[in-house]
Amino acid sequence: MKIKFKLIIILMLAITSQVHAQSRDNYNMWFQYLMSARLTDKSTLTALSQYRSFDLAYDTRLFLVSAYVDYEIANEVKPAAGFMFLVLDSYKSDNSKKERYEKRPFQQVTMGGNIGRTSVSHRFRVEERFISNPNDFIVRLRYLISLRIPFNRAGEKEKLYGILKNEIRMNVVKDEPFDSNRLTAGIGVKVGKNSAIEVAFINQLETGSTSNYGYIGYRNSFDWRKNKNK
C-alpha cells in the first residue's frame, strides 16, 4: 500500500506544480466518478459524474452526469445508447462568468481486443448537442482509442496499471470541423476487488488554444445479474 500511495503522491505533485506554471485558461482540475453494472450476460449499465474547475476545486468550469447501456452483439463488440446533461461555465472577455446548459443524447460502438497483455479499446461515438444561451445544435463525431497496460507480472494479482488514451472530436456541419484532440496518460491503483483510483494528466488541443488537466477519478463495478450464479 505504501508504494501505491507514493506513486499517487508523486503524480499529484507533478500535477500541482503545473498550477503555478499555467494561466487560468490553460490549467484545470478534473474529478470523476464512474460505475459500471452488469445487467445481463450481454448488457452493461455505465454511469458517471464529472466536475472540472479552473483551479484546484472551487472555480467551476463544467459539471455533467451521464449514463448509457450497451449490448454485446459479438465478441468485444458493444453498441450503446445514452444521454448526458452538462452545465458549462466559461469566462467572457470582461472576466465575468457565462453559464450554458447542454442536453446530449449519443450513440456509440465499442470494440475491444488485446496486444499481448495490454487491453485495447476503440470507441466510435455520435452525439447530438443541444446547447442553450444562445441556442445551438451541433452533431459531433468522436473516436477514442484506450490502452490499459498491466504493471504486474503474468499470474500475479493486479495492483497497478497504466492508462494511455487519445480521442479526436470532429463537428459534422461547422465552418471549423475540427473540435479538439484529447491525450491522457496516467496510472490506476486497485483499492478493492472491483474498484480503483486513477490519476492522470490530460492535454486537450483545440483550435487556437491548449488546456491541461490534472485528473483524479474513482471507478467501481457491480454485478446486478439476477441469474449470475446459475
N, C-alpha and C positions, 0 to 999 in steps of 0.2 A: 504493500500500500504506500510506503514511503516513496518508492520510485515513481508510482503513479502521480502522487501529488507534487513531487519535484518537477516532473515533466509539465504538469499543468501550470505550476508557478513560473517556470522558465518561459513558456509560451505567452503567459499573461504579461510578464514583464516586458517581453518584446512588443506585445500589442500596446501596452501602456506607454512605452517610450515613443510610440508614433503619435500619441496625443499632443505632445509638445512640439512635434516636428511638422504637423499638418494644420491647415486652417480649418475653420468650421465647415467649409464647403467640401473639404477633401477627406474628412475623418468622421466615422460613425461607429457606434456600437450596435450590435445585432444580437438579440436574445430570442431563443426559440424553444418551444416545447413541441414534440412530435410523438404521437402514439399511433400504433397500428394494431388492429384486432382481426384475427381470422374469424370470419363469419361462417364459412363453409369450407370444404376441402378446396374449392376453386376461387372463392371470393374473399376479399380483404377490405376492411374499412380503414382509411388513413385520415387522421385529423391533426391539425397543427394550429398553434397560435404564435404570433411573432410580434416583437416590438423592436423598433430601431430608433436610435437617437443620434443627435448631432454631437453629444458629449458622452460621458460615461453612462448616464441613465436618464437625466431629467429633461433634456431639451428634445421633445418628441419630434421624430421625423416620420414615422409610419407605424400603424398598428393594423394587424389583419388576423382574421380567422378563416380557416379553410377546411374543407372535407371532401373526400371523394371515395368511391367504391370501384374496385377493379374486379375483373373476372378473367381467370386464366383459360384461354381458348386453346392453347397449345403449350408445350413445354417452354416456360420462361417468357411467354408472350401474353401480355395482360392489357387489354383495352380498359379504359376507365372514363367516368364522367364525374364532374364535381362542381363545386361553387366556392367562391371566395368573396369576402367582404373586407374592404380596406378603408381606413381613414388616413389620408395623406396630408402631411403638414410640410410646407416649404416656405422659404423666406422670399419676400418680394424685394425689389430694388431699394425700397425705403426702409429695409430691415424689419418690417412687420411680418407677421405670420399669415399665411393663406391656407385655409383648410378645405380639402376636397374629399368627396366620398366616391367610392368605386364599387360597383357590383360586377362580378366577373365569373360567369359560367365558363367552363372549359371542358375539353375532351382531350384524351391523351392515349398513347400506346407506349408501353414499356417493354423492352426486350432485354433479357439478361443472358449472361454467359460467364466464362472463366478463361483467364490466361494463366495457366499454372494454378497457383493457389489464390491468385488475385481475382476477385469478382468484378465484372464489368457490367454496367447497366447503360442502356440507351433509352432516352425518353423523348418522344415527339409529342408536343402539345400545341393545340389550337385554343386560343382564348378570345372571348368577346368582351371587350372592356366598355362598360357604361359608366362614364365619369361625369360628375357634377361640378358646377362653379368654375368655368362655364361648362355647359353640357357638351359632351364629346363622345363619339363612338369609334373605337379602334379595334380592328381584328389583328391579333399578333400571333406569330409563329415562333415556337421555341424548340431548340434542340439541346439536350443536356447529355453529356457523357460523364459517368461517375465511375471511379475506381476505389475499391476498398482493399487495402493492402495489409495482410496479416503480418504482425511482427513476431508472433510466436512460432516455434518450430512445429513441423508436422507432427501431429499426435498430441501436442501439448494443449492445455486449456487456453483459450484466447483471453488475453488481458488487455492488449493494446493493438490498435490497428491504425493504419494511415488512411487519410482521406485526400483524394485529388479529384476535382471536378472542373469542367468547363461548360458554359452554356452561352449560346448565341441566340439573340432575340431579334426578330425582324417584323416590321409592320407591313401588312398586306397592301393597303392603299394609303400612301402618305408621300409627301414631297421628299421626305428623307426616310427611305425604307429601313435603314439600319437603326435599331433601337439601342442595343447595348450588348456587351460581352462581359461575362462574369466568371472569374477564375477563383477557385477556392482550394486552399491547401491547409491541412491540419491533422490532428490526431484524435482518436476516440479512446476512451478509457472505460472498460467494462466495470460497472459498480454493482452488478447483480446478474442473475442468470438471463434476464430479459431486459436489461436497462444499461444505459451508457451515458457518460458525459462527453461532449465533444467541444473542442476549442480549435479555432481556425483563423486564418487571415483571408479576407476576401477583397479582391480588387475588381472594381466594376468600371469598365471603359464605356463612355457614351460620347456622342459627337460633341467635341469641344470641351470635355471635362472628364476627370477621373476621380472616383471615390474609393476610399479604403475603409474596410470594416474590420473591427475585432469581433469575432463570433463566439458566443457561448451557447451551447444547446444541450438539452436533455431529451433523450428518447427512451421509450419503452414499448414493449409489445405484450399483447394479451391473446388468449385463445378462447373465443366465445362459441366455438362449435358445440352444438348440443350432443353430437354423436362422436366426439373426438376419441373416446376410449373404445369404440366398437371396432 
